[in-house]
């Protein structure tokens, strides 16, 4: 999950999905954007986690989370910067084009 926030308010986010098992870093695996095998309930949980953490930490700028979405959704890591998946995120869509197929709206 990659997002950009301003004063704790997430202004845009995207969820990419690993196609294969990864090593330690997301750069070790093939990813797709938008995710193909995550159901709407899982995406809602990821969205809520993203917005809650962004707000709780008053994030300003890009941030990246790696999550595990098997039985439950768990945060594996949180980076207060862009990750290699951020390059996929930023080159896949333009904020000015809306990105309705990739970007997720705020929860609720």
C-alpha positions, -999 to 999 in steps of 0.1 A, spaced: 0 0 0 14 34 -10 -2 67 0 4 104 3 -9 124 32 -9 160 43 -11 168 81 -25 133 87 -51 133 60 -45 107 33 -51 124 0 -44 94 -23 -36 58 -18 -32 26 -39 -29 -10 -31 -7 -32 -51 -7 -70 -48 22 -94 -49 16 -121 -75 42 -145 -60 58 -149 -26 83 -122 -18 116 -122 0 124 -94 25 117 -65 2 88 -58 -21 113 -54 -49 118 -92 -47 83 -100 -62 61 -92 -91 33 -69 -82 1 -58 -100 -19 -26 -96 -48 -27 -90 -49 -59 -69 -66 -89 -87 -73 -113 -58 -82 -91 -28 -119 -90 -20 -137 -59 -11 -138 -67 26 -100 -70 27 -96 -37 7 -119 -19 32 -97 -32 60 -65 -20 43 -81 14 35 -91 18 72 -57 8 84 -41 33 60 -63 62 70 -61 54 107 -23 52 107 -19 83 86 -41 103 110 -26 88 142 10 97 131 0 130 114 19 119 83 28 145 57 43 131 25 46 97 10 43 65 31 43 28 24 30 -1 43 35 -38 36 6 -58 48 -1 -95 51 -37 -103 41 -42 -140 48 -66 -148 76 -64 -113 90 -49 -81 77 -17 -73 96 9 -45 91 43 -60 83 62 -28 79 56 10 77 80 33 59 77 71 61 89 73 25 81 58 -8 92 22 -15 99 5 -48 61 -1 -52 58 37 -50 74 39 -84 46 16 -98 20 36 -79 32 70 -92 38 59 -128 6 40 -132 -18 68 -126 -21 106 -124 -39 123 -96 -54 147 -120 -69 119 -140 -88 105 -110 -73 70 -113 -107 54 -105 -95 20 -114 -65 21 -90 -70 45 -62 -92 38 -32 -116 63 -18 -116 72 19 -133 47 42 -169 50 50 
